[in-house]
Amino acid sequence: RRVVSNFILQALQNEPITVYGSGKQTRSFQYVSDLVDGLIALMNSNYSMPMNLGNPDEYTIEQFAFKIKDLVGSQAPIVYKDPVTDDPKQRRPDITLA
């Protein structure tokens, strides 16, 4: 939850970047502008059934933490804490219909 903003804020403030669990759980991140473009294209089409929109490229939470740290030039350590009980191991949309 809020992993993007949390990691950026922690890295900018050189505070420990908190990863819950092993960091091996995956997420797929998407630019809001790409989602909006997809929604507009869907609204302008004749398709009327449910459809997943998203980015199928997955990154581990650990990879993402190191990427944020590198991008902002942070010296913050990455710390691992107990996993959150309802944290899914994988989050990647099936966009075969998109």
trRosetta pair geometry for C-beta under 8 A, 3 or more apart (Angstrom, degrees):
i j d omega theta_ij theta_ji phi_ij phi_ji
2 5 5.1 -49 -176 49 91 106
2 6 5.2 96 120 -28 92 103
3 6 5.8 -61 -138 43 27 111
3 7 5.9 25 166 -18 66 110
3 27 7.0 164 50 3 153 169
3 61 6.6 -100 -152 -133 148 101
3 64 6.9 46 143 115 125 146
4 7 6.3 -62 -149 37 21 105
4 8 6.4 15 158 -14 61 112
4 29 6.9 114 -76 -129 122 130
5 8 5.8 -57 -143 39 31 110
5 9 6.0 29 161 -18 67 110
6 9 6.0 -59 -146 39 26 108
6 10 6.2 21 160 -15 64 111
6 18 7.1 -63 154 53 124 100
7 10 5.9 -58 -143 41 28 109
7 11 6.0 26 159 -18 65 111
7 17 5.6 42 -136 -149 76 111
7 64 6.7 -122 -63 133 175 97
7 65 5.7 -136 -131 -113 128 65
7 68 4.4 104 141 54 118 173
7 69 8.0 -85 179 -45 101 71
8 11 5.9 -59 -145 39 26 109
8 12 6.2 24 159 -18 64 110
8 68 5.8 -116 -79 -157 58 125
8 72 7.0 133 -146 -48 68 144
9 12 6.0 -56 -144 37 27 109
9 13 6.3 8 162 -2 63 114
9 15 7.9 -12 125 42 74 122
10 13 6.2 -70 -145 49 25 99
10 15 4.6 -97 -151 75 73 96
10 16 6.7 -51 -173 90 123 34
10 17 4.7 140 110 -99 134 62
10 18 6.7 -163 -93 4 165 80
10 76 6.0 136 143 -178 86 165
11 14 7.4 23 -176 -77 32 36
11 17 5.9 23 -66 -79 80 118
11 68 5.1 -158 -29 137 156 101
11 69 5.3 -149 -122 -97 122 54
11 71 8.0 52 137 64 158 83
11 72 4.7 116 131 55 121 141
11 74 3.9 -127 -170 -32 82 161
11 76 5.3 -134 -118 25 50 139
12 72 5.6 -93 -78 -174 68 151
12 74 6.9 -85 -64 -84 24 120
13 76 7.7 61 80 -79 58 132
14 74 5.8 -176 -95 -156 65 92
14 75 5.7 12 -133 58 110 82
14 76 4.8 -169 -151 -68 44 87
15 76 5.9 8 67 -127 28 126
16 76 6.0 172 -102 -178 23 97
16 77 5.2 -24 -116 71 84 86
16 78 7.2 126 -168 -124 75 15
16 79 4.3 17 176 -4 129 122
17 65 5.0 143 135 -159 136 108
17 68 7.1 152 -128 82 146 122
17 69 6.3 -98 -23 -69 155 108
17 74 7.7 101 -45 111 120 148
17 76 5.2 102 -27 121 91 125
17 77 7.2 -153 24 99 78 39
17 78 4.8 -32 68 -109 105 68
17 79 7.0 156 69 21 47 70
18 79 5.8 -25 -105 70 57 95
18 81 5.9 -2 -162 -1 98 122
19 23 4.4 5 170 -84 143 103
19 61 5.6 141 -143 127 102 114
19 62 6.0 50 -140 -88 157 68
19 65 5.5 -63 -69 -50 116 156
19 78 5.9 25 -8 179 119 100
19 79 7.0 174 27 85 77 42
19 80 5.2 -32 77 -103 98 66
19 81 7.2 160 80 20 45 74
20 61 7.8 -46 48 138 66 163
20 80 7.7 126 -118 -160 14 59
20 81 5.3 -37 -108 71 64 92
20 82 7.0 -13 -154 91 83 40
20 83 5.4 105 154 -127 88 42
20 84 5.0 30 150 -19 152 90
20 87 6.4 -179 105 -63 124 163
21 24 7.5 -99 129 33 108 73
21 25 6.1 52 86 -12 146 117
21 61 7.7 82 67 51 103 146
21 80 7.3 -79 89 -163 21 97
21 81 8.0 -11 -17 79 35 56
21 82 7.5 18 -71 162 51 30
21 83 3.3 50 -80 -94 94 98
21 84 7.2 -76 -33 16 106 64
21 87 6.3 -145 -24 86 139 150
22 25 7.4 124 61 -17 84 77
22 62 7.5 -50 134 -44 62 127
22 80 7.0 18 -120 -150 27 134
22 83 7.5 -13 -6 -70 66 114
23 60 5.9 70 146 153 74 110
23 61 4.8 -127 -150 81 61 93
23 62 3.0 79 151 -58 126 99
23 65 6.8 -66 -138 10 125 132
23 78 7.9 42 -90 161 151 129
23 80 6.5 -88 -29 -107 108 107
24 60 5.4 -45 -139 -140 34 128
24 61 7.6 -27 19 33 12 89
24 62 6.6 2 -66 0 44 122
24 89 7.9 -10 104 -157 86 87
25 60 6.8 114 67 -149 33 73
25 61 5.5 23 67 -10 84 117
25 87 6.2 -65 -94 146 174 110
25 88 6.9 132 -161 102 124 52
25 89 5.0 -126 -119 -146 89 41
25 90 6.9 -140 -161 -63 70 40
25 91 7.9 42 162 -1 97 91
26 58 4.1 19 177 -177 131 120
26 59 6.5 149 -148 73 81 26
26 60 5.5 -58 -91 -92 69 51
26 61 7.5 -141 -97 -26 24 70
26 89 7.3 30 22 147 77 57
26 90 4.9 13 53 -124 104 68
26 91 6.6 -161 101 36 69 62
26 92 6.6 -7 116 -44 120 106
27 58 6.9 143 71 -147 21 74
27 59 6.4 -31 64 62 71 76
27 61 6.5 70 0 -74 111 76
27 64 7.1 -8 52 -36 114 151
27 91 4.9 7 -118 61 62 113
27 92 7.9 168 -160 -66 22 68
28 54 6.1 86 102 156 127 112
28 55 4.6 -167 163 87 107 86
28 56 6.2 -54 -131 -145 156 10
28 57 5.8 129 -134 71 100 48
28 58 5.2 -63 -71 -89 87 58
28 59 7.4 122 -100 12 44 75
28 91 6.4 -137 16 109 78 77
28 92 4.8 91 -23 -116 127 69
28 93 6.5 -111 64 10 142 80
29 55 6.3 -19 79 55 35 144
29 59 7.0 -24 2 29 104 120
29 64 7.5 121 -30 -115 135 131
30 34 5.6 -117 -178 72 94 123
30 35 5.7 91 132 -51 128 102
30 54 5.5 -123 -47 -152 147 60
30 55 4.2 178 -82 -14 91 111
31 34 4.4 92 67 0 92 103
31 35 7.3 -162 95 -4 51 82
32 35 5.5 -55 -154 36 39 113
32 36 6.3 40 150 -20 70 104
33 36 5.6 -50 -146 36 34 113
33 37 6.4 39 152 -21 64 102
34 37 5.6 -50 -149 34 33 114
34 38 6.5 34 151 -18 63 105
34 55 7.3 54 105 -65 150 102
35 38 5.6 -56 -152 37 33 113
35 39 6.3 33 152 -19 67 105
35 53 5.9 117 -136 124 75 126
35 54 7.6 14 -98 -93 98 47
36 39 5.6 -52 -146 36 33 112
36 40 6.3 33 155 -19 65 104
37 40 5.9 -55 -149 36 29 110
37 41 6.4 29 153 -18 64 107
38 41 5.7 -54 -146 37 31 111
38 42 6.2 32 154 -19 65 107
38 53 4.3 140 128 -147 148 135
38 98 6.6 -21 -149 -155 124 118
39 42 5.6 -55 -147 37 31 112
39 43 6.3 31 155 -18 66 106
39 53 6.8 -101 -60 -3 69 172
40 43 5.7 -54 -146 37 31 110
40 44 6.3 22 157 -12 64 111
41 44 5.9 -63 -146 43 29 106
41 45 6.5 31 153 -29 64 109
42 45 5.7 -57 -149 27 32 113
42 47 6.4 -74 -152 69 76 116
42 51 6.4 -163 -123 62 134 142
42 53 7.3 -97 -36 -64 140 130
47 51 6.7 39 138 -39 135 140
49 97 7.8 -94 89 -171 110 155
51 97 4.8 -127 -128 102 94 124
51 98 6.1 128 173 -80 114 68
52 93 4.4 -175 161 -175 127 114
52 94 5.7 91 46 69 153 62
52 95 5.4 -116 98 -91 98 61
52 97 7.0 106 34 46 74 104
52 98 6.7 -78 85 -47 63 111
53 93 7.2 -8 91 143 19 164
53 95 6.7 65 -127 -119 28 111
53 98 5.7 122 -106 -109 62 130
54 92 7.8 166 119 -171 134 45
54 93 3.4 105 49 22 141 146
54 95 5.8 -149 53 -64 77 120
54 98 7.9 -150 31 -49 56 158
55 93 7.4 92 46 34 34 110
56 92 5.9 62 -149 -178 56 104
56 93 6.5 -99 -85 68 66 73
56 94 7.9 58 -105 -114 107 27
56 95 5.6 -119 -53 23 107 115
58 90 7.2 -22 -131 -150 146 90
58 91 7.9 148 -120 72 102 54
58 92 5.0 -52 -72 -82 111 125
59 63 4.7 -122 -177 83 95 126
59 64 5.2 109 121 -57 125 92
59 67 7.6 -25 -177 -7 149 145
60 63 4.5 101 55 2 82 100
60 64 6.9 -148 94 -4 46 85
61 64 5.5 -55 -150 38 34 115
61 65 6.4 40 150 -24 66 102
62 65 5.7 -50 -148 31 32 113
62 66 6.7 27 155 -12 64 104
62 78 7.5 90 -142 166 75 151
63 66 6.0 -61 -153 40 31 107
63 67 6.2 33 150 -23 67 109
64 67 5.5 -53 -145 35 32 115
64 68 6.4 32 157 -18 66 103
65 68 6.0 -54 -149 35 29 108
65 69 6.3 31 152 -19 62 109
65 78 5.1 96 142 -123 136 127
66 69 5.5 -54 -146 37 32 116
66 70 6.2 33 155 -19 66 107
66 78 7.0 -42 -70 -53 71 151
67 70 5.8 -57 -149 38 28 111
67 71 6.2 28 155 -21 65 109
68 71 5.8 -55 -143 36 29 111
68 72 6.4 4 167 2 65 109
68 74 7.6 2 126 19 76 133
69 72 6.8 -74 -149 47 21 91
69 74 4.7 -99 -148 61 67 107
69 76 6.2 -131 -120 58 104 93
69 78 7.0 -81 -50 -58 148 104
70 73 7.5 23 -176 -73 30 38
83 87 5.8 -124 -179 42 94 134
84 87 4.1 100 69 -36 97 113
88 91 5.5 101 87 -59 129 92
95 98 4.0 -28 -177 13 96 129
